[in-house]
Amino acid sequence: MKKGEITLKALEAIGDTAINFFDLMVVIMGSRYGASYGELDFEFRKRQFEREVEAGKQLEKQKFYDLVYRLKKQGLIQEKESKFKLTKLGFEKLKFLKERKKESLPTNDFPAEKGNNFCIVIFDVPEAERRKRDWLRDSLGHLGLKMIQKSVWIGKVKIPKPFLNSLFKLKMLDYVEIFEITKAGSLKHVV
């Protein structure tokens, strides 16, 4: 262990023990005469849970204040009469972030579902659309297809509608061919 780690762990344990002892004493003193172990245990756990919830609220509150501080320090917001307003730099940053969000790729957490037939996906995405091509490969892997070549993937899966919708939104339908093998020797064109 590094220097100070043992001391840190010991102090944390003693602090936790003191808090637990305090909680236990409050529960015992506040319980009715003859309370069962189960009742005491329930009240003790309830008290600890409430403490954790309160600590979580304090952490979220602190995160908010930290964010406001950073935004002020960066000159993106200013506070006037207990109200926050965007600065000129803040409006520019907002515009930039909205544009970047428009250009962002959809998530690839499509529902993967096994199919009875083989599905073959072939694509030829231009180099200028590299990000989209990488997204497509990643999505096909998440769906459960296996790569035969970099632009040829196969698997016994059903292609989900949200995936096809994403291809449409990304204007990639011209670059992607999806086939389904329904019988030996036949290909059925899906998209």
N, C-alpha and C positions, 0 to 999 in steps of 0.2 A: 504494500500500500504506500501511496505517496505521503509525504509529510503533511500532517494536518487532517488526513482522512479518518484516522482512528479517533482523533479528538472530535471531529465533526459527527461521526456516527454515535459516539458516546453521548454527546450533548443532545443530539436528536432523540436518542432512546430515553434519556432522562427527561427531556421536555415532553415526549409522548406519554411517558409513565406518569408524570405530574398531572397532565391534562386528564388522562384516564382515571387517575385516583380522584381528582376533583369531581369529574362527572359521576363516578361511582358514589362518592359521598353525597352529592346532591340528590341522586336517585334514591339512595337508602334513606336519607333524611326526609325526603318528600313522599315516600311511599307509605301506604297504610300498614298498620300493625299486622304481622302475619302474612305479608305478601310472599308469594311463591317465588322460587328462583326464576321461573319463566317470566313472571311479571317484571321482576327486577331487570332481567336480561333484555326484555323488550324495551323498557324505558331507557336503559343504558344505550342500546343500539340506536334508538330513536334520537336521543340527545346527540350522539356522535354524528348521525346522519344530518341533523339540523346544522351542526357545526360545519360539516363539509359543504353543505349547500350554501351557507353564509360565506364561507371562504371562496367558493366558486363565484358567487356574486361579486365579492370584492375584487377577485382577479379580473373578471370581465369589466368591471368599472375602471380598474387601473389600466387595462388594455385600451379602453376608450380614451382616457385622459392622455395616455402615451401617444395615441394616434393624433389627437387634436394638437398636442405639443409639437409633434413632427411636422404636421401640415402647416402650423404657424411658422415654425422655424424655416421651412422651405419656401415660405412666402406664398402659399397657395390659398390660405384663408386668413381672415382678420376678424377680430371680435369687436363689435360695437354695441354698446348698451345690452350686454349679455346675449347678443345674437351673433351668429357666425355668418360671414358673407365671403363669397369667392372673390379673390383678387383677379386682376387681369391675367396674371400668370396661372392662377387657378382655373380660369375659363379655358386658357390654352391647353393646359394639362388635361382637363375634362374632355375637350374636343379630340385631343390625341388618343386618349384612352378609349373613347367611343369608336373611333376609326379602327383602332387595333382590335377591338372586340368584334367589329364587323368582319375583319379579316381572319379571325380565329377559326380554327377547325372544330367541328363538332366532336363530342366525346365518342369514344368507340366502345362503349359499354352496352352493345346491342345484346339482346337475349339470344344466347346460343342454343339452338335446338337441333337435335339429331334428326336426320332424314333417312328415308328408305333408299333413296337414289343418290348416285354420285352427282356432285355439283362441280363444274369446272369454271373458274374465273380466269379470264385472259385480259390483260390490259396493256396499253401502250400510252403512258402518260408522258407528255413532253418534259424535257429537262427544266423548262421555265416554271413548271408546276411541281417541282421537287417535293415541297412540303405536303402537297395533296397526295403525291405518290407514296411518300413515307407513311402518311395517315392511312392510306388504302391498305398497304401491306400490314400495318399494325392491326387494323380492323379485321382483316381476313384471318390473321393469326388468332385474334380473340374469338372469332366465330368458330374456330376449330378446323379451319382448312390448313392443309400442309402445302408448302412450297415445293413445286417440281423444278421450276426455273424461277428467276426473280420476278417474272411477269406472268407466270402460270401457276395457279393454285387449285387444289382438288380436295374434296372431302365429302363425307356423307352428312351433309347439314342442310337445313332449310334456311334460305336467305330471308332474313326478317325485313319487313316493310320499312322500319325506321332506317335501316342501312340503305335501302334503295332511295328513300326520300333524301338522305344525306348526299348520295351521289348526284341526285337531281339538283339540290341546292348548291352544291359545289361545282356544278356544270361539268361533270365528269362522265356523263352518259356516253358521249362520243368516243371516249377512250377505253371504255370497259365493255367486255362481252361476257355474259353469264349464260352457261349452258347446263342443262340437267339431262343426265343419261337415264332414260326411263326403261329402255330395253337394251339388251346386248346388241351393239352395233348401231344404235340410234342416238342422236343428240337432239334435245329439245331446247330451243333458244328461249331463255327466260326474259332477258332484257335486250 
